[in-house]
């Protein structure tokens, strides 16, 4: 399972298919390099939200700019 969470806080942990971390904002069961991940984020305009995308190859840090 691919886990998307905020970069701040402790690492997300998966236990028996359940994600236990208050920082987790979403999860994707499968993903490929061709997959585009869209996230709806409700913060102030122009806020940059830093996320970590975890998969079997390690972790990839991504930045998402929310738009109005």
N, CA and C atoms as an extended XYZ file, in Angstrom:
204
Properties=species:S:1:pos:R:3:atomname:S:1:resname:S:1:resid:I:1 pbc="F F F"
N         0.845       -1.187        0.000 N   UNK     1
C         0.000        0.000        0.000 CA  UNK     1
C         0.882        1.238        0.000 C   UNK     1
N         0.535        2.185       -0.815 N   UNK     2
C         1.250        3.455       -0.843 CA  UNK     2
C         0.591        4.410        0.131 C   UNK     2
N         1.388        5.047        0.968 N   UNK     3
C         0.858        5.936        1.999 CA  UNK     3
C         1.272        7.360        1.691 C   UNK     3
N         0.309        8.265        1.733 N   UNK     4
C         0.613        9.684        1.584 CA  UNK     4
C         0.372       10.332        2.939 C   UNK     4
N         1.342       11.071        3.431 N   UNK     5
C         1.167       11.732        4.716 CA  UNK     5
C         1.910       13.056        4.707 C   UNK     5
N         1.584       13.890        5.668 N   UNK     6
C         2.320       15.134        5.821 CA  UNK     6
C         3.742       14.814        6.249 C   UNK     6
N         4.694       15.644        5.801 N   UNK     7
C         6.105       15.366        6.087 CA  UNK     7
C         6.421       15.567        7.568 C   UNK     7
N         5.672       16.422        8.245 N   UNK     8
C         5.926       16.635        9.662 CA  UNK     8
C         5.357       15.459       10.460 C   UNK     8
N         5.911       15.223       11.617 N   UNK     9
C         5.377       14.191       12.494 CA  UNK     9
C         6.127       12.877       12.339 C   UNK     9
N         5.662       11.881       13.030 N   UNK    10
C         6.324       10.583       13.004 CA  UNK    10
C         5.943        9.831       11.738 C   UNK    10
N         6.716        8.812       11.427 N   UNK    11
C         6.434        8.014       10.239 CA  UNK    11
C         5.101        7.300       10.382 C   UNK    11
N         4.390        7.222        9.272 N   UNK    12
C         3.127        6.485        9.274 CA  UNK    12
C         3.431        4.998        9.408 C   UNK    12
N         2.623        4.307       10.152 N   UNK    13
C         2.813        2.877       10.328 CA  UNK    13
C         1.543        2.162        9.883 C   UNK    13
N         1.729        1.042        9.216 N   UNK    14
C         0.594        0.261        8.750 CA  UNK    14
C         0.524       -1.011        9.575 C   UNK    14
N        -0.638       -1.272       10.190 N   UNK    15
C        -0.825       -2.448       11.016 CA  UNK    15
C        -2.063       -3.191       10.544 C   UNK    15
N        -1.876       -4.386       10.024 N   UNK    16
C        -2.986       -5.199        9.534 CA  UNK    16
C        -3.872       -4.428        8.562 C   UNK    16
N        -3.247       -3.671        7.689 N   UNK    17
C        -4.008       -2.932        6.691 CA  UNK    17
C        -4.575       -1.617        7.177 C   UNK    17
N        -4.421       -1.325        8.465 N   UNK    18
C        -4.921       -0.063        9.005 CA  UNK    18
C        -3.750        0.884        9.230 C   UNK    18
N        -3.915        2.127        8.816 N   UNK    19
C        -2.859        3.111        8.992 CA  UNK    19
C        -3.059        3.806       10.330 C   UNK    19
N        -2.015        3.835       11.146 N   UNK    20
C        -2.111        4.432       12.469 CA  UNK    20
C        -1.174        5.632       12.528 C   UNK    20
N        -1.688        6.805       12.212 N   UNK    21
C        -0.897        8.030       12.282 CA  UNK    21
C        -1.841        9.186       12.037 C   UNK    21
N        -1.883       10.131       12.953 N   UNK    22
C        -2.788       11.266       12.805 CA  UNK    22
C        -2.373       12.164       11.649 C   UNK    22
N        -1.125       12.011       11.161 N   UNK    23
C        -0.657       12.842       10.057 CA  UNK    23
C        -1.032       12.289        8.690 C   UNK    23
N        -1.538       11.061        8.655 N   UNK    24
C        -1.881       10.466        7.371 CA  UNK    24
C        -3.098       11.173        6.803 C   UNK    24
N        -2.993       11.623        5.557 N   UNK    25
C        -4.125       12.307        4.940 CA  UNK    25
C        -4.738       11.485        3.817 C   UNK    25
N        -4.126       10.390        3.453 N   UNK    26
C        -4.712        9.561        2.414 CA  UNK    26
C        -3.853        8.346        2.146 C   UNK    26
N        -4.415        7.376        1.452 N   UNK    27
C        -3.676        6.170        1.114 CA  UNK    27
C        -4.103        5.694       -0.266 C   UNK    27
N        -3.154        5.172       -1.019 N   UNK    28
C        -3.426        4.642       -2.343 CA  UNK    28
C        -3.014        3.178       -2.328 C   UNK    28
N        -3.931        2.285       -2.706 N   UNK    29
C        -3.628        0.863       -2.620 CA  UNK    29
C        -2.605        0.421       -3.661 C   UNK    29
N        -2.590        1.050       -4.816 N   UNK    30
C        -1.586        0.701       -5.819 CA  UNK    30
C        -1.271        1.930       -6.652 C   UNK    30
N        -0.057        1.979       -7.160 N   UNK    31
C         0.367        3.137       -7.940 CA  UNK    31
C         1.445        2.692       -8.920 C   UNK    31
N         1.473        3.305      -10.074 N   UNK    32
C         2.507        3.018      -11.056 CA  UNK    32
C         3.189        4.324      -11.425 C   UNK    32
N         4.358        4.258      -12.052 N   UNK    33
C         5.047        5.509      -12.423 CA  UNK    33
C         4.200        6.416      -13.309 C   UNK    33
N         3.246        5.836      -14.045 N   UNK    34
C         2.414        6.636      -14.941 CA  UNK    34
C         1.206        7.243      -14.233 C   UNK    34
N         1.025        6.910      -12.961 N   UNK    35
C        -0.139        7.394      -12.226 CA  UNK    35
C         0.067        8.832      -11.776 C   UNK    35
N        -0.931        9.658      -11.981 N   UNK    36
C        -0.910       11.023      -11.479 CA  UNK    36
C        -1.728       11.070      -10.198 C   UNK    36
N        -1.130       11.592       -9.141 N   UNK    37
C        -1.815       11.667       -7.856 CA  UNK    37
C        -2.366       13.075       -7.678 C   UNK    37
N        -3.664       13.167       -7.455 N   UNK    38
C        -4.301       14.454       -7.210 CA  UNK    38
C        -4.768       14.486       -5.754 C   UNK    38
N        -4.541       15.570       -5.075 N   UNK    39
C        -4.990       15.703       -3.690 CA  UNK    39
C        -5.713       17.023       -3.526 C   UNK    39
N        -6.890       16.976       -2.932 N   UNK    40
C        -7.626       18.202       -2.646 CA  UNK    40
C        -7.232       18.646       -1.243 C   UNK    40
N        -6.646       19.815       -1.145 N   UNK    41
C        -6.131       20.303        0.130 CA  UNK    41
C        -6.792       21.629        0.453 C   UNK    41
N        -7.298       21.756        1.655 N   UNK    42
C        -8.004       22.979        2.036 CA  UNK    42
C        -7.170       23.771        3.035 C   UNK    42
N        -6.298       24.603        2.507 N   UNK    43
C        -5.511       25.518        3.314 CA  UNK    43
C        -5.613       26.895        2.683 C   UNK    43
N        -4.921       27.850        3.240 N   UNK    44
C        -4.935       29.197        2.674 CA  UNK    44
C        -4.355       29.175        1.256 C   UNK    44
N        -4.771       30.097        0.414 N   UNK    45
C        -4.245       30.128       -0.957 CA  UNK    45
C        -2.719       30.232       -0.975 C   UNK    45
N        -2.125       29.566       -1.928 N   UNK    46
C        -0.682       29.579       -2.174 CA  UNK    46
C         0.138       28.871       -1.097 C   UNK    46
N        -0.527       28.164       -0.206 N   UNK    47
C         0.201       27.375        0.780 CA  UNK    47
C         0.868       26.189        0.082 C   UNK    47
N         2.115       25.954        0.393 N   UNK    48
C         2.820       24.795       -0.152 CA  UNK    48
C         2.752       23.684        0.890 C   UNK    48
N         2.191       22.568        0.514 N   UNK    49
C         2.060       21.439        1.424 CA  UNK    49
C         3.091       20.392        1.023 C   UNK    49
N         3.975       20.072        1.933 N   UNK    50
C         5.014       19.082        1.647 CA  UNK    50
C         4.533       17.719        2.116 C   UNK    50
N         4.574       16.767        1.226 N   UNK    51
C         4.109       15.422        1.538 CA  UNK    51
C         5.216       14.418        1.259 C   UNK    51
N         5.108       13.275        1.888 N   UNK    52
C         5.988       12.163        1.554 CA  UNK    52
C         5.136       11.073        0.925 C   UNK    52
N         5.608       10.557       -0.180 N   UNK    53
C         4.926        9.453       -0.847 CA  UNK    53
C         5.770        8.204       -0.625 C   UNK    53
N         5.222        7.255        0.113 N   UNK    54
C         5.949        6.033        0.420 CA  UNK    54
C         5.526        4.931       -0.540 C   UNK    54
N         6.472        4.225       -1.102 N   UNK    55
C         6.151        3.052       -1.901 CA  UNK    55
C         7.256        2.020       -1.716 C   UNK    55
N         7.198        0.953       -2.494 N   UNK    56
C         8.147       -0.141       -2.297 CA  UNK    56
C         9.577        0.256       -2.654 C   UNK    56
N         9.750        1.363       -3.363 N   UNK    57
C        11.098        1.778       -3.744 CA  UNK    57
C        11.709        2.748       -2.743 C   UNK    57
N        10.977        3.099       -1.712 N   UNK    58
C        11.480        4.057       -0.734 CA  UNK    58
C        10.500        5.190       -0.568 C   UNK    58
N        11.004        6.377       -0.321 N   UNK    59
C        10.113        7.507       -0.133 CA  UNK    59
C        10.465        8.618       -1.105 C   UNK    59
N         9.446        9.288       -1.590 N   UNK    60
C         9.622       10.381       -2.533 CA  UNK    60
C         8.938       11.601       -1.943 C   UNK    60
N         9.671       12.685       -1.789 N   UNK    61
C         9.074       13.912       -1.266 CA  UNK    61
C         8.487       14.707       -2.416 C   UNK    61
N         7.267       15.167       -2.244 N   UNK    62
C         6.628       15.966       -3.280 CA  UNK    62
C         6.056       17.227       -2.660 C   UNK    62
N         5.959       18.257       -3.443 N   UNK    63
C         5.329       19.502       -3.010 CA  UNK    63
C         4.029       19.675       -3.779 C   UNK    63
N         2.984       20.075       -3.085 N   UNK    64
C         1.700       20.329       -3.731 CA  UNK    64
C         1.293       21.753       -3.423 C   UNK    64
N         1.026       22.526       -4.464 N   UNK    65
C         0.528       23.883       -4.291 CA  UNK    65
C        -0.978       23.832       -4.449 C   UNK    65
N        -1.706       24.276       -3.445 N   UNK    66
C        -3.160       24.251       -3.594 CA  UNK    66
C        -3.612       25.461       -4.395 C   UNK    66
N        -4.675       25.288       -5.129 N   UNK    67
C        -5.197       26.358       -5.972 CA  UNK    67
C        -6.656       26.607       -5.622 C   UNK    67
N        -7.097       27.823       -5.879 N   UNK    68
C        -8.498       28.148       -5.602 CA  UNK    68
C        -9.314       27.910       -6.860 C   UNK    68
